[in-house]
């Protein structure tokens, strides 16, 4: 199942929820609790729209077609010459004293 299929399934389920809340609202009235549930369904609809919008502009996942390839980083130690003249974070250089 693709992401688009999943989003379509969520939209259908959300539409069914909105209809069920509407039926409930006609049966028991529009009290505070029902309005809260209606507001929650509206927020879900907005959140789903934002998710779809974000996915439309997102880069493909790594390992998928068009996505970045995974880079393997070796476990071998770095060359110690890379750290010559480097300062320890918060401690400063080895030969200097803190103020």
Biopython code that builds the backbone (N, CA, C, O; Angstrom):
import numpy as np
from Bio.PDB.StructureBuilder import StructureBuilder

atoms = [
    (1, "UNK", "N", (0.846, -1.170, 0.000)),
    (1, "UNK", "CA", (0.000, 0.000, 0.000)),
    (1, "UNK", "C", (0.892, 1.233, 0.000)),
    (1, "UNK", "O", (1.822, 1.330, 0.800)),
    (2, "UNK", "N", (0.612, 2.170, -0.892)),
    (2, "UNK", "CA", (1.426, 3.370, -0.997)),
    (2, "UNK", "C", (0.966, 4.416, 0.018)),
    (2, "UNK", "O", (-0.093, 4.286, 0.633)),
    (3, "UNK", "N", (1.772, 5.435, 0.173)),
    (3, "UNK", "CA", (1.429, 6.531, 1.078)),
    (3, "UNK", "C", (0.147, 7.208, 0.601)),
    (3, "UNK", "O", (-0.701, 7.584, 1.410)),
    (4, "UNK", "N", (0.010, 7.361, -0.712)),
    (4, "UNK", "CA", (-1.199, 7.979, -1.251)),
    (4, "UNK", "C", (-2.426, 7.145, -0.914)),
    (4, "UNK", "O", (-3.474, 7.697, -0.580)),
    (5, "UNK", "N", (-2.310, 5.821, -0.997)),
    (5, "UNK", "CA", (-3.425, 4.936, -0.622)),
    (5, "UNK", "C", (-3.766, 5.093, 0.857)),
    (5, "UNK", "O", (-4.937, 5.116, 1.233)),
    (6, "UNK", "N", (-2.741, 5.198, 1.683)),
    (6, "UNK", "CA", (-2.968, 5.386, 3.119)),
    (6, "UNK", "C", (-3.678, 6.710, 3.391)),
    (6, "UNK", "O", (-4.604, 6.767, 4.199)),
    (7, "UNK", "N", (-3.243, 7.769, 2.716)),
    (7, "UNK", "CA", (-3.882, 9.072, 2.901)),
    (7, "UNK", "C", (-5.336, 9.050, 2.440)),
    (7, "UNK", "O", (-6.202, 9.652, 3.074)),
    (8, "UNK", "N", (-5.599, 8.362, 1.344)),
    (8, "UNK", "CA", (-6.974, 8.245, 0.855)),
    (8, "UNK", "C", (-7.838, 7.487, 1.856)),
    (8, "UNK", "O", (-8.986, 7.860, 2.097)),
    (9, "UNK", "N", (-7.287, 6.421, 2.440)),
    (9, "UNK", "CA", (-8.021, 5.654, 3.446)),
    (9, "UNK", "C", (-8.317, 6.513, 4.679)),
    (9, "UNK", "O", (-9.410, 6.438, 5.239)),
    (10, "UNK", "N", (-7.362, 7.312, 5.094)),
    (10, "UNK", "CA", (-7.567, 8.198, 6.244)),
    (10, "UNK", "C", (-8.637, 9.231, 5.919)),
    (10, "UNK", "O", (-9.485, 9.528, 6.761)),
    (11, "UNK", "N", (-8.609, 9.784, 4.703)),
    (11, "UNK", "CA", (-9.629, 10.754, 4.311)),
    (11, "UNK", "C", (-11.022, 10.132, 4.349)),
    (11, "UNK", "O", (-11.967, 10.755, 4.834)),
    (12, "UNK", "N", (-11.152, 8.921, 3.845)),
    (12, "UNK", "CA", (-12.450, 8.242, 3.869)),
    (12, "UNK", "C", (-12.921, 8.016, 5.301)),
    (12, "UNK", "O", (-14.088, 8.241, 5.624)),
    (13, "UNK", "N", (-12.013, 7.573, 6.148)),
    (13, "UNK", "CA", (-12.371, 7.348, 7.547)),
    (13, "UNK", "C", (-12.764, 8.649, 8.242)),
    (13, "UNK", "O", (-13.703, 8.679, 9.038)),
    (14, "UNK", "N", (-12.050, 9.706, 7.938)),
    (14, "UNK", "CA", (-12.365, 11.006, 8.519)),
    (14, "UNK", "C", (-13.720, 11.506, 8.027)),
    (14, "UNK", "O", (-14.490, 12.075, 8.801)),
    (15, "UNK", "N", (-14.014, 11.295, 6.742)),
    (15, "UNK", "CA", (-15.335, 11.671, 6.216)),
    (15, "UNK", "C", (-16.442, 10.904, 6.929)),
    (15, "UNK", "O", (-17.487, 11.470, 7.251)),
    (16, "UNK", "N", (-16.213, 9.610, 7.178)),
    (16, "UNK", "CA", (-17.200, 8.803, 7.896)),
    (16, "UNK", "C", (-17.365, 9.313, 9.327)),
    (16, "UNK", "O", (-18.481, 9.335, 9.845)),
    (17, "UNK", "N", (-16.286, 9.716, 9.961)),
    (17, "UNK", "CA", (-16.352, 10.256, 11.312)),
    (17, "UNK", "C", (-17.147, 11.554, 11.342)),
    (17, "UNK", "O", (-17.968, 11.765, 12.234)),
    (18, "UNK", "N", (-16.903, 12.419, 10.371)),
    (18, "UNK", "CA", (-17.627, 13.693, 10.296)),
    (18, "UNK", "C", (-19.118, 13.427, 10.123)),
    (18, "UNK", "O", (-19.937, 14.086, 10.763)),
    (19, "UNK", "N", (-19.480, 12.485, 9.279)),
    (19, "UNK", "CA", (-20.893, 12.147, 9.091)),
    (19, "UNK", "C", (-21.500, 11.591, 10.374)),
    (19, "UNK", "O", (-22.620, 11.955, 10.734)),
    (20, "UNK", "N", (-20.777, 10.715, 11.067)),
    (20, "UNK", "CA", (-21.281, 10.135, 12.313)),
    (20, "UNK", "C", (-21.473, 11.206, 13.379)),
    (20, "UNK", "O", (-22.452, 11.171, 14.125)),
    (21, "UNK", "N", (-20.548, 12.154, 13.454)),
    (21, "UNK", "CA", (-20.683, 13.243, 14.417)),
    (21, "UNK", "C", (-21.889, 14.110, 14.050)),
    (21, "UNK", "O", (-22.617, 14.566, 14.931)),
    (22, "UNK", "N", (-22.099, 14.335, 12.762)),
    (22, "UNK", "CA", (-23.264, 15.104, 12.321)),
    (22, "UNK", "C", (-24.568, 14.421, 12.712)),
    (22, "UNK", "O", (-25.501, 15.085, 13.166)),
    (23, "UNK", "N", (-24.646, 13.118, 12.544)),
    (23, "UNK", "CA", (-25.846, 12.369, 12.939)),
    (23, "UNK", "C", (-26.051, 12.442, 14.449)),
    (23, "UNK", "O", (-27.170, 12.628, 14.928)),
    (24, "UNK", "N", (-24.966, 12.294, 15.183)),
    (24, "UNK", "CA", (-25.043, 12.371, 16.638)),
    (24, "UNK", "C", (-25.528, 13.751, 17.074)),
    (24, "UNK", "O", (-26.328, 13.877, 18.001)),
    (25, "UNK", "N", (-25.036, 14.772, 16.398)),
    (25, "UNK", "CA", (-25.408, 16.145, 16.734)),
    (25, "UNK", "C", (-26.904, 16.373, 16.506)),
    (25, "UNK", "O", (-27.546, 17.066, 17.295)),
    (26, "UNK", "N", (-27.468, 15.799, 15.435)),
    (26, "UNK", "CA", (-28.909, 15.969, 15.188)),
    (26, "UNK", "C", (-29.739, 15.202, 16.212)),
    (26, "UNK", "O", (-30.858, 15.606, 16.526)),
    (27, "UNK", "N", (-29.205, 14.101, 16.735)),
    (27, "UNK", "CA", (-29.956, 13.297, 17.711)),
    (27, "UNK", "C", (-29.925, 13.886, 19.122)),
    (27, "UNK", "O", (-30.945, 13.907, 19.811)),
    (28, "UNK", "N", (-28.755, 14.364, 19.549)),
    (28, "UNK", "CA", (-28.648, 14.811, 20.941)),
    (28, "UNK", "C", (-28.509, 16.315, 21.077)),
    (28, "UNK", "O", (-28.472, 16.823, 22.197)),
    (29, "UNK", "N", (-28.433, 17.035, 19.983)),
    (29, "UNK", "CA", (-28.321, 18.487, 20.056)),
    (29, "UNK", "C", (-26.871, 18.953, 20.002)),
    (29, "UNK", "O", (-25.938, 18.151, 20.038)),
    (30, "UNK", "N", (-26.712, 20.246, 19.917)),
    (30, "UNK", "CA", (-25.387, 20.839, 19.748)),
    (30, "UNK", "C", (-24.815, 21.370, 21.037)),
    (30, "UNK", "O", (-24.404, 22.529, 21.101)),
    (31, "UNK", "N", (-24.780, 20.551, 22.058)),
    (31, "UNK", "CA", (-24.213, 20.967, 23.338)),
    (31, "UNK", "C", (-22.704, 21.162, 23.252)),
    (31, "UNK", "O", (-22.082, 20.954, 22.210)),
    (32, "UNK", "N", (-22.149, 21.564, 24.374)),
    (32, "UNK", "CA", (-20.708, 21.850, 24.435)),
    (32, "UNK", "C", (-19.863, 20.645, 24.040)),
    (32, "UNK", "O", (-18.897, 20.784, 23.290)),
    (33, "UNK", "N", (-20.220, 19.467, 24.540)),
    (33, "UNK", "CA", (-19.431, 18.269, 24.249)),
    (33, "UNK", "C", (-19.461, 17.927, 22.761)),
    (33, "UNK", "O", (-18.439, 17.547, 22.190)),
    (34, "UNK", "N", (-20.615, 18.059, 22.140)),
    (34, "UNK", "CA", (-20.731, 17.762, 20.709)),
    (34, "UNK", "C", (-19.964, 18.794, 19.893)),
    (34, "UNK", "O", (-19.317, 18.454, 18.902)),
    (35, "UNK", "N", (-20.036, 20.045, 20.307)),
    (35, "UNK", "CA", (-19.272, 21.084, 19.589)),
    (35, "UNK", "C", (-17.769, 20.838, 19.714)),
    (35, "UNK", "O", (-17.012, 21.112, 18.783)),
    (36, "UNK", "N", (-17.342, 20.324, 20.861)),
    (36, "UNK", "CA", (-15.926, 20.013, 21.065)),
    (36, "UNK", "C", (-15.492, 18.890, 20.113)),
    (36, "UNK", "O", (-14.423, 18.960, 19.507)),
    (37, "UNK", "N", (-16.333, 17.854, 19.990)),
    (37, "UNK", "CA", (-16.019, 16.752, 19.082)),
    (37, "UNK", "C", (-16.014, 17.245, 17.643)),
    (37, "UNK", "O", (-15.150, 16.853, 16.859)),
    (38, "UNK", "N", (-16.973, 18.104, 17.285)),
    (38, "UNK", "CA", (-17.015, 18.680, 15.938)),
    (38, "UNK", "C", (-15.740, 19.477, 15.678)),
    (38, "UNK", "O", (-15.166, 19.393, 14.592)),
    (39, "UNK", "N", (-15.297, 20.247, 16.666)),
    (39, "UNK", "CA", (-14.063, 21.031, 16.530)),
    (39, "UNK", "C", (-12.856, 20.106, 16.344)),
    (39, "UNK", "O", (-11.959, 20.390, 15.551)),
    (40, "UNK", "N", (-12.850, 19.000, 17.086)),
    (40, "UNK", "CA", (-11.750, 18.044, 16.951)),
    (40, "UNK", "C", (-11.705, 17.436, 15.550)),
    (40, "UNK", "O", (-10.626, 17.257, 14.985)),
    (41, "UNK", "N", (-12.865, 17.120, 14.993)),
    (41, "UNK", "CA", (-12.881, 16.566, 13.634)),
    (41, "UNK", "C", (-12.405, 17.606, 12.619)),
    (41, "UNK", "O", (-11.737, 17.268, 11.641)),
    (42, "UNK", "N", (-12.755, 18.879, 12.860)),
    (42, "UNK", "CA", (-12.263, 19.944, 11.972)),
    (42, "UNK", "C", (-10.746, 20.061, 12.056)),
    (42, "UNK", "O", (-10.069, 20.257, 11.046)),
    (43, "UNK", "N", (-10.223, 19.939, 13.273)),
    (43, "UNK", "CA", (-8.763, 20.003, 13.444)),
    (43, "UNK", "C", (-8.081, 18.817, 12.765)),
    (43, "UNK", "O", (-7.016, 18.966, 12.166)),
    (44, "UNK", "N", (-8.696, 17.644, 12.859)),
    (44, "UNK", "CA", (-8.137, 16.480, 12.163)),
    (44, "UNK", "C", (-8.099, 16.714, 10.660)),
    (44, "UNK", "O", (-7.119, 16.373, 9.998)),
    (45, "UNK", "N", (-9.156, 17.291, 10.127)),
    (45, "UNK", "CA", (-9.216, 17.583, 8.691)),
    (45, "UNK", "C", (-8.099, 18.555, 8.297)),
    (45, "UNK", "O", (-7.431, 18.362, 7.282)),
    (46, "UNK", "N", (-7.903, 19.602, 9.111)),
    (46, "UNK", "CA", (-6.836, 20.574, 8.840)),
    (46, "UNK", "C", (-5.457, 19.922, 8.944)),
    (46, "UNK", "O", (-4.577, 20.180, 8.123)),
    (47, "UNK", "N", (-5.279, 19.085, 9.951)),
    (47, "UNK", "CA", (-3.992, 18.417, 10.135)),
    (47, "UNK", "C", (-3.674, 17.485, 8.977)),
    (47, "UNK", "O", (-2.532, 17.408, 8.526)),
    (48, "UNK", "N", (-4.684, 16.782, 8.502)),
    (48, "UNK", "CA", (-4.480, 15.895, 7.355)),
    (48, "UNK", "C", (-4.113, 16.699, 6.111)),
    (48, "UNK", "O", (-3.249, 16.286, 5.338)),
    (49, "UNK", "N", (-4.762, 17.838, 5.917)),
    (49, "UNK", "CA", (-4.434, 18.696, 4.769)),
    (49, "UNK", "C", (-2.991, 19.183, 4.863)),
    (49, "UNK", "O", (-2.280, 19.217, 3.859)),
    (50, "UNK", "N", (-2.551, 19.564, 6.077)),
    (50, "UNK", "CA", (-1.165, 20.003, 6.255)),
    (50, "UNK", "C", (-0.188, 18.862, 6.004)),
    (50, "UNK", "O", (0.875, 19.063, 5.417)),
    (51, "UNK", "N", (-0.554, 17.662, 6.452)),
    (51, "UNK", "CA", (0.297, 16.497, 6.216)),
    (51, "UNK", "C", (0.442, 16.229, 4.728)),
    (51, "UNK", "O", (1.549, 15.988, 4.244)),
    (52, "UNK", "N", (-0.657, 16.268, 4.005)),
    (52, "UNK", "CA", (-0.605, 16.040, 2.561)),
    (52, "UNK", "C", (0.220, 17.116, 1.871)),
    (52, "UNK", "O", (0.986, 16.826, 0.952)),
    (53, "UNK", "N", (0.064, 18.348, 2.312)),
    (53, "UNK", "CA", (0.831, 19.453, 1.735)),
    (53, "UNK", "C", (2.321, 19.277, 2.009)),
    (53, "UNK", "O", (3.152, 19.510, 1.132)),
    (54, "UNK", "N", (2.653, 18.865, 3.227)),
    (54, "UNK", "CA", (4.053, 18.641, 3.578)),
    (54, "UNK", "C", (4.670, 17.494, 2.803)),
    (54, "UNK", "O", (5.829, 17.559, 2.395)),
    (55, "UNK", "N", (3.888, 16.442, 2.602)),
    (55, "UNK", "CA", (4.400, 15.299, 1.845)),
    (55, "UNK", "C", (4.564, 15.635, 0.367)),
    (55, "UNK", "O", (5.456, 15.104, -0.296)),
    (56, "UNK", "N", (3.722, 16.501, -0.144)),
    (56, "UNK", "CA", (3.822, 16.886, -1.554)),
    (56, "UNK", "C", (5.118, 17.650, -1.829)),
    (56, "UNK", "O", (5.696, 17.540, -2.911)),
    (57, "UNK", "N", (5.569, 18.430, -0.832)),
    (57, "UNK", "CA", (6.785, 19.213, -1.010)),
    (57, "UNK", "C", (8.021, 18.548, -0.444)),
    (57, "UNK", "O", (9.125, 19.080, -0.555)),
    (58, "UNK", "N", (7.839, 17.380, 0.167)),
    (58, "UNK", "CA", (8.966, 16.701, 0.816)),
    (58, "UNK", "C", (9.835, 15.987, -0.202)),
    (58, "UNK", "O", (9.385, 15.614, -1.285)),
    (59, "UNK", "N", (11.093, 15.808, 0.175)),
    (59, "UNK", "CA", (12.014, 15.040, -0.656)),
    (59, "UNK", "C", (11.697, 13.568, -0.502)),
    (59, "UNK", "O", (11.176, 13.157, 0.535)),
    (60, "UNK", "N", (11.994, 12.773, -1.500)),
    (60, "UNK", "CA", (11.788, 11.324, -1.375)),
    (60, "UNK", "C", (12.626, 10.744, -0.245)),
    (60, "UNK", "O", (13.709, 11.246, 0.057)),
    (61, "UNK", "N", (12.127, 9.700, 0.368)),
    (61, "UNK", "CA", (12.835, 9.060, 1.482)),
    (61, "UNK", "C", (14.133, 8.427, 0.996)),
    (61, "UNK", "O", (14.205, 7.962, -0.142)),
    (62, "UNK", "N", (15.164, 8.403, 1.850)),
    (62, "UNK", "CA", (16.411, 7.744, 1.470)),
    (62, "UNK", "C", (16.171, 6.281, 1.124)),
    (62, "UNK", "O", (15.381, 5.593, 1.771)),
    (63, "UNK", "N", (16.860, 5.826, 0.101)),
    (63, "UNK", "CA", (16.712, 4.444, -0.323)),
    (63, "UNK", "C", (15.608, 4.232, -1.338)),
    (63, "UNK", "O", (15.510, 3.155, -1.927)),
    (64, "UNK", "N", (14.764, 5.254, -1.556)),
    (64, "UNK", "CA", (13.725, 5.145, -2.570)),
    (64, "UNK", "C", (14.211, 5.841, -3.821)),
    (64, "UNK", "O", (15.216, 6.552, -3.804)),
    (65, "UNK", "N", (13.501, 5.633, -4.887)),
    (65, "UNK", "CA", (13.900, 6.240, -6.147)),
    (65, "UNK", "C", (13.878, 7.758, -6.014)),
    (65, "UNK", "O", (12.859, 8.331, -5.630)),
    (66, "UNK", "N", (14.976, 8.402, -6.321)),
    (66, "UNK", "CA", (15.080, 9.848, -6.200)),
    (66, "UNK", "C", (15.565, 10.304, -4.838)),
    (66, "UNK", "O", (15.863, 11.485, -4.663)),
    (67, "UNK", "N", (15.655, 9.403, -3.866)),
    (67, "UNK", "CA", (16.111, 9.750, -2.523)),
    (67, "UNK", "C", (17.621, 9.669, -2.415)),
    (67, "UNK", "O", (18.291, 9.122, -3.291)),
    (68, "UNK", "N", (18.147, 10.217, -1.334)),
    (68, "UNK", "CA", (19.586, 10.160, -1.106)),
    (68, "UNK", "C", (19.997, 8.736, -0.755)),
    (68, "UNK", "O", (19.246, 7.999, -0.117)),
    (69, "UNK", "N", (21.174, 8.369, -1.171)),
    (69, "UNK", "CA", (21.692, 7.048, -0.846)),
    (69, "UNK", "C", (22.317, 7.083, 0.540)),
    (69, "UNK", "O", (22.809, 8.127, 0.970)),
    (70, "UNK", "N", (22.304, 5.973, 1.234)),
    (70, "UNK", "CA", (22.895, 5.878, 2.551)),
    (70, "UNK", "C", (24.416, 5.851, 2.418)),
    (70, "UNK", "O", (24.966, 5.172, 1.551)),
    (71, "UNK", "N", (25.076, 6.593, 3.283)),
    (71, "UNK", "CA", (26.532, 6.658, 3.295)),
    (71, "UNK", "C", (27.033, 5.872, 4.494)),
    (71, "UNK", "O", (26.602, 6.113, 5.621)),
    (72, "UNK", "N", (27.938, 4.939, 4.260)),
    (72, "UNK", "CA", (28.504, 4.138, 5.339)),
    (72, "UNK", "C", (29.705, 4.862, 5.920)),
    (72, "UNK", "O", (30.595, 5.284, 5.181)),
    (73, "UNK", "N", (29.737, 5.010, 7.240)),
    (73, "UNK", "CA", (30.849, 5.663, 7.919)),
    (73, "UNK", "C", (31.652, 4.566, 8.613)),
    (73, "UNK", "O", (31.101, 3.815, 9.418)),
    (74, "UNK", "N", (32.939, 4.466, 8.313)),
    (74, "UNK", "CA", (33.737, 3.379, 8.887)),
    (74, "UNK", "C", (33.911, 3.543, 10.394)),
    (74, "UNK", "O", (33.851, 4.653, 10.923)),
    (75, "UNK", "N", (34.129, 2.417, 11.075)),
    (75, "UNK", "CA", (34.336, 2.420, 12.516)),
    (75, "UNK", "C", (35.793, 2.656, 12.902)),
    (75, "UNK", "O", (36.108, 2.739, 14.089)),
    (76, "UNK", "N", (36.668, 2.763, 11.936)),
    (76, "UNK", "CA", (38.085, 2.982, 12.226)),
    (76, "UNK", "C", (38.273, 4.367, 12.844)),
    (76, "UNK", "O", (37.539, 5.297, 12.510)),
    (77, "UNK", "N", (39.257, 4.512, 13.746)),
    (77, "UNK", "CA", (39.471, 5.814, 14.398)),
    (77, "UNK", "C", (39.924, 6.872, 13.382)),
    (77, "UNK", "O", (40.556, 6.565, 12.371)),
    (78, "UNK", "N", (39.580, 8.113, 13.687)),
    (78, "UNK", "CA", (40.028, 9.221, 12.851)),
    (78, "UNK", "C", (41.527, 9.425, 13.022)),
    (78, "UNK", "O", (42.105, 9.028, 14.034)),
    (79, "UNK", "N", (42.140, 10.035, 12.045)),
    (79, "UNK", "CA", (43.545, 10.396, 12.110)),
    (79, "UNK", "C", (43.703, 11.449, 13.207)),
    (79, "UNK", "O", (43.045, 12.489, 13.157)),
    (80, "UNK", "N", (44.562, 11.198, 14.194)),
    (80, "UNK", "CA", (44.719, 12.129, 15.319)),
    (80, "UNK", "C", (45.272, 13.480, 14.871)),
    (80, "UNK", "O", (45.126, 14.469, 15.590)),
    (81, "UNK", "N", (45.893, 13.542, 13.714)),
    (81, "UNK", "CA", (46.405, 14.822, 13.210)),
    (81, "UNK", "C", (45.261, 15.790, 12.914)),
    (81, "UNK", "O", (45.471, 17.002, 12.866)),
    (82, "UNK", "N", (44.059, 15.265, 12.716)),
    (82, "UNK", "CA", (42.914, 16.146, 12.473)),
    (82, "UNK", "C", (42.598, 17.003, 13.689)),
    (82, "UNK", "O", (42.011, 18.077, 13.555)),
    (83, "UNK", "N", (42.979, 16.543, 14.866)),
    (83, "UNK", "CA", (42.619, 17.233, 16.091)),
    (83, "UNK", "C", (43.745, 18.090, 16.651)),
    (83, "UNK", "O", (43.602, 18.643, 17.741)),
    (84, "UNK", "N", (44.862, 18.218, 15.937)),
    (84, "UNK", "CA", (45.954, 19.070, 16.376)),
    (84, "UNK", "C", (45.457, 20.516, 16.404)),
    (84, "UNK", "O", (44.794, 20.964, 15.469)),
    (85, "UNK", "N", (45.770, 21.232, 17.458)),
    (85, "UNK", "CA", (45.375, 22.630, 17.658)),
    (85, "UNK", "C", (43.869, 22.799, 17.894)),
    (85, "UNK", "O", (43.364, 23.921, 17.861)),
    (86, "UNK", "N", (43.167, 21.726, 18.125)),
    (86, "UNK", "CA", (41.736, 21.838, 18.419)),
    (86, "UNK", "C", (41.552, 22.130, 19.897)),
    (86, "UNK", "O", (42.350, 21.690, 20.725)),
    (87, "UNK", "N", (40.505, 22.870, 20.230)),
    (87, "UNK", "CA", (40.215, 23.193, 21.616)),
    (87, "UNK", "C", (39.086, 22.299, 22.112)),
    (87, "UNK", "O", (38.145, 22.015, 21.371)),
    (88, "UNK", "N", (39.174, 21.857, 23.360)),
    (88, "UNK", "CA", (38.083, 21.103, 23.962)),
    (88, "UNK", "C", (36.949, 22.069, 24.267)),
    (88, "UNK", "O", (37.163, 23.148, 24.819)),
    (89, "UNK", "N", (35.754, 21.668, 23.902)),
    (89, "UNK", "CA", (34.602, 22.535, 24.106)),
    (89, "UNK", "C", (34.440, 22.845, 25.590)),
    (89, "UNK", "O", (34.333, 21.940, 26.418)),
    (90, "UNK", "N", (34.422, 24.119, 25.908)),
    (90, "UNK", "CA", (34.236, 24.556, 27.281)),
    (90, "UNK", "C", (35.510, 24.585, 28.098)),
    (90, "UNK", "O", (35.541, 25.205, 29.161)),
    (91, "UNK", "N", (36.563, 23.931, 27.632)),
    (91, "UNK", "CA", (37.810, 23.881, 28.400)),
    (91, "UNK", "C", (38.909, 24.743, 27.784)),
    (91, "UNK", "O", (39.856, 25.118, 28.476)),
    (92, "UNK", "N", (38.799, 25.055, 26.522)),
    (92, "UNK", "CA", (39.819, 25.843, 25.858)),
    (92, "UNK", "C", (40.998, 24.983, 25.430)),
    (92, "UNK", "O", (40.950, 23.755, 25.502)),
    (93, "UNK", "N", (42.041, 25.642, 24.990)),
    (93, "UNK", "CA", (43.241, 24.933, 24.524)),
    (93, "UNK", "C", (43.992, 24.353, 25.716)),
    (93, "UNK", "O", (43.875, 24.847, 26.838)),
    (94, "UNK", "N", (44.768, 23.294, 25.460)),
    (94, "UNK", "CA", (45.486, 22.590, 26.530)),
    (94, "UNK", "C", (46.498, 23.466, 27.256)),
    (94, "UNK", "O", (46.666, 23.352, 28.470)),
    (95, "UNK", "N", (47.178, 24.346, 26.505)),
    (95, "UNK", "CA", (48.256, 25.116, 27.109)),
    (95, "UNK", "C", (47.802, 26.452, 27.684)),
    (95, "UNK", "O", (48.642, 27.216, 28.160)),
    (96, "UNK", "N", (46.517, 26.765, 27.661)),
    (96, "UNK", "CA", (46.033, 28.033, 28.197)),
    (96, "UNK", "C", (45.167, 27.768, 29.426)),
    (96, "UNK", "O", (44.608, 26.682, 29.581)),
    (97, "UNK", "N", (45.063, 28.770, 30.295)),
    (97, "UNK", "CA", (44.274, 28.657, 31.510)),
    (97, "UNK", "C", (42.960, 29.409, 31.315)),
    (97, "UNK", "O", (42.881, 30.374, 30.555)),
    (98, "UNK", "N", (41.950, 28.950, 32.009)),
    (98, "UNK", "CA", (40.656, 29.639, 31.965)),
    (98, "UNK", "C", (40.772, 30.969, 32.673)),
    (98, "UNK", "O", (41.547, 31.086, 33.622)),
    (99, "UNK", "N", (40.029, 31.979, 32.248)),
    (99, "UNK", "CA", (40.124, 33.310, 32.893)),
    (99, "UNK", "C", (39.589, 33.281, 34.306)),
    (99, "UNK", "O", (39.593, 34.305, 34.989)),
]
sb = StructureBuilder()
sb.init_structure("model")
sb.init_model(0)
sb.init_chain("A")
sb.init_seg("    ")
for serial, (resi, resn, name, xyz) in enumerate(atoms, 1):
    if name == "N":
        sb.init_residue(resn, " ", resi, " ")
    sb.init_atom(name, np.array(xyz, "f"), 0.0, 1.0, " ", f" {name:<3s}", serial, name[0])
structure = sb.get_structure()
